[in-house]
Amino acid sequence: MNTTEFVTAAWSTATHAADALALIPAAEPEPKGIDTENIVTFFASNIAPILLAVLGVIFIGRASKGEISKVLTSSAIAIVGLAFIAGAATLFFVGDYIINLIFE
């Protein structure tokens, strides 16, 4: 094999390798994760007022029928439910603080 054939073969192999490498996609950026702060803010600003308004309409409807004991029971259950929701929202922030504290 003379020098010209060797250079031609090497050039052909190099261009095939470059073409093969060009087909490999570049690494995609890693996902950033779920933005829990915006999700909690959305629920607190949009969903919770609607649910409270529905509960208020139900309570007013029952109170107008004279079912005061049912209204008081439902109100107590709603307050306990809101306390659980507030506790769950607090766990987001406490958990985030603990994770940041451990993995710093």
Secondary structure, DSSP 8 states (H G I E B T S, - for coil): --HHHHHHHHHHHHHHHHHHHHHS-----------HHHHHHHIIIIIHHHHHHHHHHHHHHHHHTT-HHHHHHHHHHHHHHHHHHHHHHHHHHHHHHHHHHH--
